[in-house]
Structure formats: C-alpha cells, structure tokens
Amino acid sequence: MKLDKKKICTDCREERRVLETRLRELQQETLERRAAVDALSARMATLSRLQRFQAGRRAAEEAALRAASEVVAVFRREAEAGEGADAEAKAKAADGGGGGGGGGEK
C-alpha cells in the first residue's frame, strides 16, 4: 500500500509540473497575443487619424478646385462678352467712321 501511495504522490507531482509548464506557456502566449492586439490597435488608430486627415484635405482641395473653376468660368464669360463687345465696337467704328468721313466731304 505504501508503494501505491508513493507512486500516486510522484504521479501527482509530475502532473503538477507538466500543468505548471503548460500554464506558463499559455500565459506567455497570451502576453504575446495581447501585445500583438495592442500593436494592431495602435496601428488602426493611426490609420483612422490619417484617413480623417486625408478626407479633410481632399474636401479642402475639392473646394479650392470648385472655387478656381468658378473663377475661370467668370473670366471666360467676361472674355466672351468682351470679344462680342469688341466686335460690335469695331463694327460701329467701321460704320460710323465711314459715314462720318463721307459726311465730312459734303
């Protein structure tokens, strides 16, 4: 009976040693995974901030582009109106200049 009790105690100690080793391994694995999760979390936060920054920058660039397009459109309208007025003024000058010169001869 004494041998069986001793063997049982030895088996229990061995099993405890194996379980403690396994526990340490699992704790180390848990720490490593937590570190990986923390690193990923920090990276995601950085990417989120970058995305918000880029979205704001893109919106500002689009607004500047719209404003520049509006200015160009105004310049085009003024240029087209100016060309029409120049052509009209030239036509009037040609009509008025020719008629005025003929009237001076009378």
C-alpha positions in Angstrom: 0.0 0.0 0.0 2.8 2.3 0.8 4.3 1.9 -2.7 1.0 2.8 -4.3 0.7 6.0 -2.2 4.2 7.0 -3.1 3.6 6.3 -6.7 0.4 8.3 -6.6 2.2 11.2 -5.0 5.0 11.0 -7.6 2.4 10.9 -10.4 0.6 13.9 -8.9 3.9 15.9 -8.6 4.7 15.0 -12.2 1.3 16.0 -13.5 1.5 19.2 -11.5 4.9 20.0 -13.0 3.5 19.4 -16.5 0.5 21.5 -15.9 2.6 24.4 -14.4 4.8 24.3 -17.5 1.7 24.3 -19.8 0.3 27.2 -17.7 3.5 29.2 -18.2 3.5 28.5 -21.9 -0.2 29.6 -22.2 0.5 32.7 -20.1 3.4 33.6 -22.4 1.3 33.0 -25.5 -1.5 35.2 -24.0 1.0 38.0 -23.4 2.3 37.8 -26.9 -1.2 37.9 -28.4 -2.1 40.9 -26.2 1.0 42.7 -27.4 0.0 41.9 -31.0 -3.5 43.2 -30.4 -2.1 46.4 -28.8 0.1 46.9 -31.7 -2.7 46.4 -34.2 -5.0 48.7 -32.1 -2.4 51.4 -32.2 -1.9 51.0 -35.9 -5.6 51.1 -36.6 -5.9 54.3 -34.5 -3.0 55.9 -36.6 -4.7 54.8 -39.8 -8.0 56.2 -38.7 -6.4 59.6 -37.9 -4.7 59.5 -41.3 -7.9 58.7 -43.0 -9.7 61.6 -41.3 -6.8 63.9 -42.2 -6.9 62.8 -45.8 -10.6 63.2 -46.0 -10.4 66.8 -44.7 -7.5 67.5 -47.1 -9.5 66.1 -50.1 -12.5 68.2 -49.2 -10.4 71.3 -49.0 -8.8 70.5 -52.3 -12.2 69.9 -53.9 -13.5 73.2 -52.5 -10.4 75.0 -53.9 -10.9 73.3 -57.3 -14.6 74.4 -57.4 -13.6 78.0 -56.5 -10.9 78.0 -59.2 -13.4 76.6 -61.7 -15.9 79.3 -60.8 -13.2 82.0 -61.3 -12.3 80.5 -64.7 -15.9 80.4 -65.7 -16.3 84.1 -64.8 -13.2 85.0 -66.8 -14.5 83.0 -69.8 -17.9 84.8 -69.7 -16.1 88.2 -69.4 -13.8 87.3 -72.3 -16.7 86.1 -74.4 -18.6 89.3 -73.6 -15.6 91.4 -74.3 -15.0 89.7 -77.6 -18.6 90.4 -78.6 -18.3 94.0 -77.4 -15.0 94.4 -79.2 -16.5 93.1 -82.5 -19.6 95.2 -82.0 -17.4 98.3 -81.3 -15.3 97.6 -84.3 -18.4 97.2 -86.5 -19.8 100.5 -85.1 -16.5 102.2 -85.6 -16.3 101.0 -89.2 -19.9 102.1 -89.9 -19.5 105.4 -88.0 -16.0 106.1 -89.3 -17.0 105.5 -93.0 -20.3 107.5 -92.7 -18.6 110.3 -90.7 -15.8 110.6 -93.3 -18.4 110.7 -96.1 -20.4 113.3 -94.3 -17.3 115.5 -93.9 -16.8 115.5 -97.6 -20.2 117.1 -98.4 
